[in-house]
Amino acid sequence: MPSSGTAVGSGPGSPARLPLLDVLRGAAILGTLMTNVWVFTAPGAEWGVLTGATGTPAFDSVPHAVEAVFRLLANGKFLSLLTILFGVGLAIQYASAERRGKPWPGSYRPRAYFLFFEGTVHFVLIFAWDVLMGYAVTALLVAWLLTRSLKAQNRVMWWLGGAHVILILLATAVLAGEGAGETELDEDVRELYASGSYGEQILFRLENALAMRMEPIVTFPLLVFLFLLGVRLFRAGAFGTDDTARRIRTRLFGWGLGLGLPISIVSTAVGPELVLVDRYIGGPLTALGYIGLIGLIVDRVRRPGILMTGLISVGRTALTGYVLQNVICMLAAYGIGLGLAESLGPDWSPWWVIGLWAVVCAFLMTGATLWLRRFNTGPLESVQRWALRR
């Protein structure tokens, strides 16, 4: 995951800490769970959502409306925020290497390779919708791009951003033409996650690896765009504490939420035909608004309370938090654990799903805060550091 909130001012210079980055990172980690929790608890889990067999919530009842709003606020938004922050982390490491006169990418390549390894293990053993593998590949390309001219970086950024929008609009046109709708879930897949063994679930992910890894492949242009956008925001000083940073965040708040949320609202209202527009166009735009919104809130906080302290702690242990929340949801929802997805199912939805998300968030914030009272980094972050030193 991205590095800590240690930065180089608001650009290259003497080291300084940017606490907003930790808050944003913590919000991004817990926010991605707002989307993923529905994947874990859906019939057929990852495969059911991927194939459209679980459908999309409507506004025909209070429970369905609550679920729809909950999903709308998260779908693609916090994932894009996390991606932008990964680009910020890359910019911080590049600035640090430049300040110390170290070659670049240099020692960064082993970090990206190890991240890909971690993502592969996470995909196979825990969750098919892993983001680490895609981030690792993207980071290798963007790390090289940072050695090119600023003009070249901007050209790649906007070309790929434009290509992504065109691709999503074309795919949306295809969905609309074919009449996107709910498909029937294979009963064997439902049984696999409801009562199948852990080994059978692993084998299923391996057998369908290409389909389950399609999102980072198709959205690779978006990943590169958001990484470079994160670099650009960091270099502009968007995460600092001065007036320039506040002005940037105010603009992000206005433009991001002013454009992104309406796109997502309209997409949700229209139906599944515009699901890609919501997640991959409205999502990134809204993520910029979230940066501005959270920044505006943090600017007004005089003394961090329990919530902000918890977000900072999760942000400082982002890799551990990301993997652990998925492990907990897997054990809570699947038949290999508590089997809540089958025993509670739609009868108690969406309340038990939202409750599960809240409980996991509280556990991660409390656990991370207590852990950091004794240790400087999270457990998986420590393993990563140990492995890269060898």
C-alpha positions as CSV (number, residue, x, y, z in Angstrom):
1,M,0.0,0.0,0.0
2,P,1.1,3.6,-0.1
3,S,3.8,4.9,2.2
4,S,3.0,6.7,5.4
5,G,2.2,10.3,5.7
6,T,5.8,11.3,5.9
7,A,6.4,13.6,3.0
8,V,8.7,16.3,1.7
9,G,6.8,19.3,2.7
10,S,4.3,19.7,0.0
11,G,7.0,18.9,-2.6
12,P,10.8,18.2,-2.6
13,G,12.4,19.7,0.4
14,S,13.0,18.8,4.1
15,P,11.0,16.0,5.5
16,A,7.7,16.9,7.1
17,R,4.6,14.9,8.1
18,L,1.3,15.4,6.3
19,P,-1.3,13.9,8.7
20,L,-4.1,14.4,6.1
21,L,-2.6,11.6,4.0
22,D,-3.0,9.2,6.9
23,V,-6.6,10.3,7.4
24,L,-7.3,9.9,3.7
25,R,-5.7,6.5,3.5
26,G,-7.6,5.3,6.5
27,A,-10.9,6.5,5.0
28,A,-9.9,4.8,1.7
29,I,-9.2,1.5,3.3
30,L,-12.5,1.4,5.3
31,G,-14.3,2.9,2.3
32,T,-13.3,0.1,-0.1
33,L,-14.9,-2.2,2.4
34,M,-18.2,-0.3,1.9
35,T,-18.2,-1.9,-1.6
36,N,-16.4,-5.2,-0.9
37,V,-18.7,-6.1,2.0
38,W,-21.5,-6.6,-0.5
39,V,-19.3,-8.9,-2.6
40,F,-18.5,-11.1,0.4
41,T,-22.2,-11.3,1.5
42,A,-23.7,-11.8,-2.0
43,P,-25.0,-15.2,-3.2
44,G,-22.0,-16.7,-5.0
45,A,-19.8,-14.0,-3.6
46,E,-17.2,-12.7,-6.1
47,W,-18.5,-14.7,-9.0
48,G,-22.2,-13.8,-8.4
49,V,-21.3,-10.0,-8.5
50,L,-19.0,-10.4,-11.4
51,T,-21.6,-12.1,-13.6
52,G,-24.4,-9.8,-12.6
53,A,-26.4,-12.5,-10.9
54,T,-26.9,-10.5,-7.7
55,G,-28.6,-7.6,-9.4
56,T,-28.6,-4.0,-8.2
57,P,-30.6,-2.4,-5.5
58,A,-33.6,-0.3,-6.4
59,F,-35.6,2.4,-4.5
60,D,-38.8,0.3,-4.2
61,S,-38.5,0.0,-0.4
62,V,-36.7,1.5,2.5
63,P,-34.2,-1.3,2.9
64,H,-33.4,-1.3,-0.8
65,A,-33.1,2.5,-0.8
66,V,-30.7,2.4,2.2
67,E,-28.6,-0.2,0.4
68,A,-28.6,1.7,-2.9
69,V,-27.4,5.0,-1.2
70,F,-24.8,3.1,0.8
71,R,-23.4,1.5,-2.3
72,L,-23.7,4.7,-4.4
73,L,-21.5,6.6,-1.9
74,A,-18.8,4.0,-2.1
75,N,-18.8,2.2,-5.5
76,G,-15.6,3.1,-7.2
77,K,-15.1,6.2,-5.1
78,F,-12.9,4.9,-2.3
79,L,-11.1,2.6,-4.7
80,S,-10.2,5.6,-6.8
81,L,-9.1,7.5,-3.7
82,L,-6.9,4.6,-2.7
83,T,-5.4,4.6,-6.2
84,I,-4.7,8.3,-6.1
85,L,-3.0,7.9,-2.7
86,F,-0.8,5.2,-4.1
87,G,0.4,7.6,-6.7
88,V,1.0,10.1,-3.9
89,G,3.1,7.5,-2.0
90,L,5.1,6.9,-5.2
91,A,5.8,10.6,-5.6
92,I,6.9,10.8,-1.9
93,Q,9.4,8.0,-2.5
94,Y,10.7,9.5,-5.7
95,A,11.2,12.9,-4.0
96,S,13.0,11.1,-1.2
97,A,15.3,9.3,-3.6
98,E,16.0,12.5,-5.5
99,R,16.8,14.4,-2.3
100,R,19.3,11.7,-1.2
101,G,20.9,11.4,-4.6
102,K,19.8,7.7,-5.0
103,P,19.1,6.2,-8.4
104,W,15.5,5.8,-9.4
105,P,13.6,3.4,-9.8
106,G,16.5,1.6,-8.2
107,S,15.4,-0.1,-5.0
108,Y,11.7,0.6,-5.8
109,R,11.5,-2.3,-8.2
110,P,11.9,-5.0,-5.5
111,R,9.1,-3.3,-3.6
112,A,6.8,-3.5,-6.6
113,Y,7.7,-7.1,-7.2
114,F,7.0,-8.0,-3.6
115,L,3.7,-6.2,-3.7
116,F,2.7,-8.2,-6.7
117,F,3.6,-11.4,-4.8
118,E,1.5,-10.2,-1.8
119,G,-1.4,-9.5,-4.1
120,T,-1.1,-12.9,-5.7
121,V,-1.2,-14.6,-2.3
122,H,-4.2,-12.4,-1.3
123,F,-6.0,-13.2,-4.5
124,V,-5.5,-17.0,-4.2
125,L,-6.1,-17.4,-0.5
126,I,-8.6,-14.6,0.4
127,F,-10.3,-12.4,-2.2
128,A,-10.5,-12.4,-6.0
129,W,-11.0,-8.7,-6.3
130,D,-7.5,-7.9,-5.0
131,V,-6.1,-4.5,-5.9
132,L,-2.4,-5.1,-5.0
133,M,-1.4,-7.0,-8.2
134,G,-2.8,-4.2,-10.4
135,Y,-1.1,-1.5,-8.3
136,A,2.2,-3.3,-8.5
137,V,2.2,-3.4,-12.3
138,T,1.0,0.2,-12.6
139,A,3.6,1.3,-10.1
140,L,6.5,-0.1,-12.2
141,L,5.3,1.9,-15.2
142,V,4.7,5.1,-13.3
143,A,8.0,4.8,-11.5
144,W,9.7,4.8,-14.9
145,L,7.5,7.6,-16.1
146,L,8.7,9.8,-13.2
147,T,12.1,9.8,-14.8
148,R,10.7,11.3,-18.0
149,S,9.9,14.9,-18.6
150,L,6.9,16.6,-17.0
151,K,5.5,17.1,-20.5
152,A,5.8,13.4,-21.3
153,Q,4.1,12.5,-18.0
154,N,1.2,14.9,-18.7
155,R,0.8,13.6,-22.2
156,V,0.6,10.0,-21.0
157,M,-1.8,10.9,-18.2
158,W,-4.3,12.7,-20.4
159,W,-4.1,10.3,-23.3
160,L,-4.8,7.3,-21.1
161,G,-7.5,9.2,-19.2
162,G,-9.2,10.0,-22.5
163,A,-8.8,6.4,-23.7
164,H,-10.4,5.2,-20.5
165,V,-13.5,7.4,-20.8
166,I,-13.9,6.3,-24.5
167,L,-13.6,2.6,-23.5
168,I,-16.2,2.9,-20.7
169,L,-18.6,4.8,-22.9
170,L,-18.3,2.2,-25.7
171,A,-18.7,-0.7,-23.2
172,T,-21.8,1.1,-21.8
173,A,-23.3,1.4,-25.3
174,V,-22.8,-2.3,-25.7
175,L,-24.5,-3.0,-22.4
176,A,-27.4,-0.8,-23.3
177,G,-27.8,-2.4,-26.7
178,E,-27.8,-5.9,-25.3
179,G,-30.1,-4.9,-22.4
180,A,-28.1,-5.4,-19.2
181,G,-30.0,-7.2,-16.6
182,E,-29.8,-9.8,-13.8
183,T,-28.5,-13.2,-14.8
184,E,-29.2,-16.5,-13.1
185,L,-26.6,-17.7,-10.6
186,D,-25.2,-21.1,-11.0
187,E,-26.4,-23.1,-8.0
188,D,-23.0,-24.9,-7.8
189,V,-21.3,-21.6,-7.3
190,R,-23.8,-20.6,-4.6
191,E,-23.2,-23.9,-2.8
192,L,-19.4,-23.4,-3.1
193,Y,-19.4,-20.3,-1.0
194,A,-22.2,-21.4,1.3
195,S,-20.9,-24.8,2.2
196,G,-17.9,-25.7,0.1
197,S,-14.4,-26.2,1.5
198,Y,-11.7,-23.7,1.6
199,G,-9.6,-25.7,-0.9
200,E,-12.5,-25.8,-3.4
201,Q,-12.9,-22.0,-3.2
202,I,-9.1,-21.6,-3.9
203,L,-9.3,-23.9,-6.8
204,F,-12.3,-22.1,-8.2
205,R,-10.4,-18.8,-8.1
206,L,-7.5,-20.3,-9.9
207,E,-9.6,-21.9,-12.6
208,N,-11.4,-18.6,-13.2
209,A,-8.4,-16.3,-12.6
210,L,-8.5,-14.5,-15.9
211,A,-12.1,-13.5,-15.6
212,M,-11.7,-12.5,-11.9
213,R,-8.6,-10.4,-12.8
214,M,-10.3,-8.6,-15.7
215,E,-11.0,-5.4,-13.8
216,P,-7.3,-4.3,-13.4
217,I,-6.6,-5.3,-17.0
218,V,-9.5,-3.3,-18.5
219,T,-9.0,-0.3,-16.2
220,F,-5.2,-0.2,-16.5
221,P,-5.4,3.2,-18.3
222,L,-7.5,4.5,-15.4
223,L,-4.9,3.2,-12.9
224,V,-2.1,5.0,-14.6
225,F,-4.1,8.2,-14.9
226,L,-5.0,8.2,-11.2
227,F,-1.4,7.3,-10.1
228,L,-0.1,10.3,-12.2
229,L,-2.9,12.5,-10.8
230,G,-1.8,11.6,-7.3
231,V,1.8,12.6,-8.2
232,R,0.5,15.8,-9.7
233,L,-1.6,16.7,-6.6
234,F,1.3,16.0,-4.3
235,R,3.7,18.2,-6.3
236,A,1.1,20.9,-6.3
237,G,1.0,20.8,-2.5
238,A,-2.6,19.6,-2.2
239,F,-2.0,17.7,1.0
240,G,-0.2,20.4,3.0
241,T,-1.4,22.8,5.7
242,D,-0.9,26.2,4.0
243,D,-3.4,28.4,2.1
244,T,-2.4,27.0,-1.3
245,A,-3.3,23.5,-0.1
246,R,-6.6,24.6,1.2
247,R,-7.5,26.4,-2.0
248,I,-6.7,23.3,-4.0
249,R,-8.8,21.1,-1.7
250,T,-11.7,23.6,-1.9
251,R,-11.6,23.3,-5.7
252,L,-11.4,19.5,-5.5
253,F,-14.4,19.5,-3.2
254,G,-16.5,21.7,-5.5
255,W,-15.6,20.1,-8.9
256,G,-15.3,16.5,-7.6
257,L,-18.7,16.3,-5.8
258,G,-20.3,18.8,-8.2
259,L,-19.6,16.5,-11.2
260,G,-19.0,13.1,-9.8
261,L,-22.0,12.6,-7.5
262,P,-24.6,13.7,-10.1
263,I,-23.1,11.2,-12.6
264,S,-23.3,8.4,-10.0
265,I,-26.9,9.4,-9.0
266,V,-28.1,9.5,-12.5
267,S,-26.3,6.2,-13.4
268,T,-27.9,4.5,-10.4
269,A,-31.3,5.9,-11.2
270,V,-31.2,4.7,-14.8
271,G,-30.2,1.2,-13.9
272,P,-27.6,-1.5,-14.6
273,E,-26.9,-0.2,-18.1
274,L,-24.9,2.6,-16.6
275,V,-23.1,0.6,-13.9
276,L,-19.7,1.2,-15.6
277,V,-20.3,4.9,-15.8
278,D,-21.0,5.1,-12.1
279,R,-18.0,3.0,-11.0
280,Y,-15.3,4.2,-13.5
281,I,-16.3,7.8,-14.4
282,G,-18.4,9.0,-11.5
283,G,-16.2,7.2,-9.0
284,P,-12.9,8.9,-9.8
285,L,-14.5,12.3,-10.0
286,T,-16.2,11.8,-6.6
287,A,-13.0,10.6,-5.1
288,L,-11.5,14.0,-5.8
289,G,-14.5,15.6,-4.0
290,Y,-13.9,13.3,-1.1
291,I,-10.2,14.5,-0.8
292,G,-11.5,18.0,-0.7
293,L,-14.3,17.2,1.8
294,I,-12.1,15.3,4.2
295,G,-9.4,17.9,3.9
296,L,-11.9,20.6,4.8
297,I,-13.1,18.6,7.8
298,V,-9.5,17.9,9.0
299,D,-8.7,21.6,8.7
300,R,-11.3,22.4,11.2
301,V,-10.4,19.7,13.8
302,R,-8.5,21.2,16.7
303,R,-7.9,18.0,18.6
304,P,-8.2,14.5,17.0
305,G,-11.0,12.5,18.5
306,I,-11.6,8.8,18.5
307,L,-12.8,8.7,14.9
308,M,-9.9,10.7,13.5
309,T,-7.3,8.9,15.6
310,G,-8.8,5.6,14.4
311,L,-8.6,6.7,10.7
312,I,-5.0,7.8,11.2
313,S,-4.1,4.5,12.7
314,V,-5.7,2.5,9.9
315,G,-4.0,4.8,7.4
316,R,-0.6,4.0,9.0
317,T,-1.3,0.3,8.8
318,A,-3.0,0.3,5.5
319,L,-1.7,-3.0,4.0
320,T,-2.6,-4.9,7.2
321,G,-6.0,-3.2,7.4
322,Y,-6.8,-4.0,3.8
323,V,-5.9,-7.7,4.0
324,L,-7.4,-8.2,7.5
325,Q,-10.8,-6.7,6.7
326,N,-11.1,-9.1,3.8
327,V,-10.0,-12.1,6.0
328,I,-12.7,-11.1,8.6
329,C,-15.4,-10.8,6.0
330,M,-14.5,-14.1,4.4
331,L,-14.7,-15.9,7.7
332,A,-17.9,-14.1,8.7
333,A,-19.8,-14.5,5.4
334,Y,-18.6,-17.8,3.8
335,G,-19.5,-21.3,4.9
336,I,-15.9,-22.0,5.9
337,G,-16.6,-19.6,8.8
338,L,-19.8,-18.3,10.3
339,G,-21.7,-18.6,7.1
340,L,-23.7,-15.4,7.7
341,A,-24.4,-14.9,4.0
342,E,-26.4,-18.1,3.8
343,S,-28.0,-18.0,7.3
344,L,-29.1,-14.3,7.2
345,G,-29.1,-13.7,3.5
346,P,-31.7,-11.3,2.0
347,D,-34.1,-11.6,5.0
348,W,-31.9,-9.4,7.1
349,S,-30.3,-7.4,4.3
350,P,-29.1,-4.7,4.2
351,W,-29.0,-4.2,8.0
352,W,-26.7,-7.0,8.9
353,V,-24.3,-6.3,6.0
354,I,-24.0,-2.6,7.0
355,G,-23.6,-3.8,10.6
356,L,-20.8,-6.2,9.6
357,W,-19.1,-3.3,7.9
358,A,-19.4,-1.1,11.0
359,V,-18.1,-3.8,13.3
360,V,-15.1,-4.5,11.1
361,C,-14.3,-0.8,10.8
362,A,-14.5,-0.4,14.6
363,F,-12.3,-3.4,15.1
364,L,-9.7,-2.2,12.7
365,M,-9.6,1.4,14.1
366,T,-9.3,0.1,17.7
367,G,-6.8,-2.6,16.9
368,A,-4.6,-0.4,14.8
369,T,-4.6,2.3,17.5
370,L,-3.6,-0.2,20.2
371,W,-1.0,-1.8,18.0
372,L,0.7,1.5,17.1
373,R,1.1,2.3,20.8
374,R,3.8,-0.5,20.9
375,F,5.0,-0.8,17.3
376,N,5.9,1.7,14.6
377,T,4.3,-0.1,11.7
378,G,1.6,-2.7,11.1
379,P,2.3,-6.5,11.1
380,L,2.3,-6.9,7.3
381,E,4.2,-3.7,6.8
382,S,6.9,-5.1,9.1
383,V,7.0,-8.3,7.2
384,Q,7.4,-6.3,4.0
385,R,10.3,-4.3,5.4
386,W,12.0,-7.4,6.7
387,A,11.7,-9.2,3.4
388,L,13.0,-6.3,1.4
389,R,16.0,-5.9,3.6
390,R,17.2,-9.5,2.9
